Amino acid sequence: MMDIRVELTKTPKEKPADENKLGFGKIFTDHMFMMNYTEGQGWHDARIVPYGPLVLSPACSTLHYGQTVFEGMKAYRAADGRVLLFRPQENFKRMNRSCDRLAIPHIDEEFALKALCQLLELEKDWIPRSEGTSLYIRPTIIANDDYLGVKVASEYIFYIILSPSGRYYESGLDPVNLYIEEKWVRASKGGMGTAKTAGNYAASLLSQEEAHEQGYAQVLWLDGVERKYIEEVGSMNVFFVVGDEVVTPELDGSILPGITRMSCIELLKDWGVKVTERKFSVEELVSSVKNGTLKEAFGTGTAAVVSPIGEMRLGDETEQIGDHKIGKLTQKLYDTITGIQTGVLEDPKGWRYEVCKG
Ligand code: COI
């Protein structure tokens, strides 16, 4: 494995004084990990260096054509000081799958995890400990050719930055309201929807803005072909509790395969709950709301973990879901996943990854 050169900052920053005012993704730690890729040479020059701006050519290919992928992970500090990650191998596996779609060279998953652990050990005092906080981790790969032709790049930068963060949504676990997006599409089959890449998020921004203007927190995304089936909610996967069945859209080529999604499915199955990955149409959603069988609805993602849906606009009417309160299963999933992540609960499935002792 490559050696990692370390250059420590000479000007360490003040750590945030109030963990309740962190916000999300606004503050960054003292150091970051970086390495470069050059065609013919592979990944090289692995280093931990002071956090700071990247110097890029204005012609940098990522800025023009979006050949880039990223991941989102979180590190927690347990009560006994241990630094913990949640299923980090899955993130680097997914990053390589995203790389495949964007024609970006693979990273060595084991090495990426080792580099992250070394960075976390150095920055562990930045990990907040209050409830609802964590150190958000953003591994990113950008194409870095100084060239305006549209082609697969021959140079890349991989970097990992760390951000002490509070809850992703200020509303926390308060159920949010949303509507079904009928005008814009996030992704369609054969596109890039299964990859964690900038373009999918760029495609969602206008819709998010329009939703906010109308007083809604998020939108439900429909499939791009028939505009009939529900795919995601905001930037998250989505689940519906209908009668005694939990339904989540099947991964059929345009949905991001979320690690929280996968963990929720596994937990629900362990609890003996019937969970089905299948198509779920707007028609079925409307009828399950109207006939009272829709008990709970929630989004899942790394950033928010679980986010309950309390209200939906369906046509001209606004319908309440579960009396606008967080549902039992939603709460149980949130408590179980965050309990495992933070070291409070047992970890029978071996999802926790210990970076270092306190
Ligand atoms: C998540 O982790 O849920 C997301 O995808 C949101 C992230 C892009 C901030």
Residues whose N, C-alpha, C, O or C-beta is under 5 A from the ligand:
A	BS01	COI	G72 S235 G301 T302 A303 A304
